[in-house]
Amino acid sequence: MEDIDIKKKIIRGAETLFTKYGVRSISMDDIARHLSVSKKTLYQHFEDKEDIVTMAVQSHIERIMGEFDALQATAVDAIDELSKISQCLKRTMSEINPSLMFDLEKYHPRAWSVWVENKKKFIKESVIRNLKRGVEEGSFRPELNLEIMATMRMELVQLAFDDRIFPSSHFKIADVQLQIFEHFVFGLLTEKGRIKYQKCKETQVELSNS
């Protein structure tokens, strides 16, 4: 049990560092120092940095999907779910280093393949469920091709991390993600949905100011 707890602690600590500083700039020494353990302890539980990065990515995805599943379960309708996702994005994206995706794709192929596989499967399925729900409720346009829209949404999330398009010296990743998200959402909405979404946003602003 103790070994399992230590391994979870290492994964969580590494995930925190990678999210904040990117992956490339963090060494095994940095992880050991952050967790107040020896580097020998790291290698007792993981083969190398690639192993830690891969498991940290898997842990991050599982936690995010858990949050999204909870949002879907508690949302009163598809519009309420989108409003809650917007708030979740605002919070999580402000904590993510813009170089994270680039580092994974270029330097950690195994971890990157985990992200891509989960993006295609679980995250995309979550988006499709929301789209289908919105169409059934009359909030989203009925002519939408759900497969195309869900795929586009996934690629737009990744696009915001591309420093060639949105250089971090000029853009904040949270601002870019929220602007892209809002643009995507308003392309889905019927007039009924637009009115409901605007009301949800106004309510969120009131709650945040209270």
ABEGO torsion letter per residue (X at the ends): XAAAAAAAAAAAAAAAAAAAAEAAABBAAAAAAAAGBBAAAAAAABABAAAAAAAAAAAAAAAAAAAAAAAAAABABAAAAAAAAAAAAAAAAAABBAAAAAAAAAABAAAAAAAAAAAABAAAAAAAAAAAAAAAAGABBAABBAAAAAAAAAAAAAAAABAAABBAAABBAAAAAAAAAAAAAAAABBAAAAAAAAAAAAAAAAAAAX
